[in-house]
Amino acid sequence: MATRLDIRFTTEGDILYATALDWPEDRRLTIKALAQGRTEYPKPIGQVELLGNLGPLPFSREANGLVLTLPPE
């Protein structure tokens, strides 16, 4: 069973796409692989968008991960 901890990544040019396999009930999604200081993705993150949603999402890049606040389902 997939959980919100199951995230898949792909890139196209300079764009990184992250697909979470479940929607968190509290609408907060933490992507640990994109934590501040991780060598896997050292580039700055300027904006986070949700496909199908208008406008960028609120986020913060912390030591434990990239923390996103998602809209209601």
N, C-alpha and C positions, 0 to 999 in steps of 0.2 A: 504494500500500500504506500502510495506517495504521500509525502508530508511537505510542509513548507520549507523544510531543510533540504529537500531535493531540488537542486537548481542546475540547469543546463546552460552552457554558454556557447555562443558563436560570434564571429566578427564579420564585418563587411567594411573594408577600408579602416577608418579610424573609429567606427562605431562598434561598441560591444553590446551584444544582446544577451540578456539573462532571462531565462524562462523558469519561473517557479512552478512546480508541479501541483501546488495546492495553495488555496487562498487562506491567509491567517485570519482567524476570527477577530483578533484585536486590530486588524488592518496595519500592523507593524511587521515589516519583513526585514530581517537582518541577513545580509549576504556576507558570510565570514570570509570568503575568498577575496573580497574586495576591501578588507580592512586597511586602515591607514598603516603604511610601512611594509605591507606584504610585497614580496618581490615578484609575485605572479602578475600583478597589475600595478606597476609603480606610477603610471601616468595620473595626472590630476583628473578628477571627474567634475566636469563643469555643469552638467545638467542630467537629470533622470526623467525619462518619459515612460508612460504606459501606453502601449499601442491601443488605439481605440478611445483614448481619453484625451480631452483637450487640455493642453498646457502641461508644464513640467510638474513633477511631484516634489514635495518637501523631502529633503534627505540630509543626513549628516554622515560624514566619514569618520568613524571612530576606531579605536584600537581593537574593538571586538568585531567590527564589520561595517559595511555600508548599511545604514538604517534608513528604510523608506517608510513613509506614511502613505498607505494606499487609500484610494477613494472607496466609498461603499461599493459592494459588488454590483 
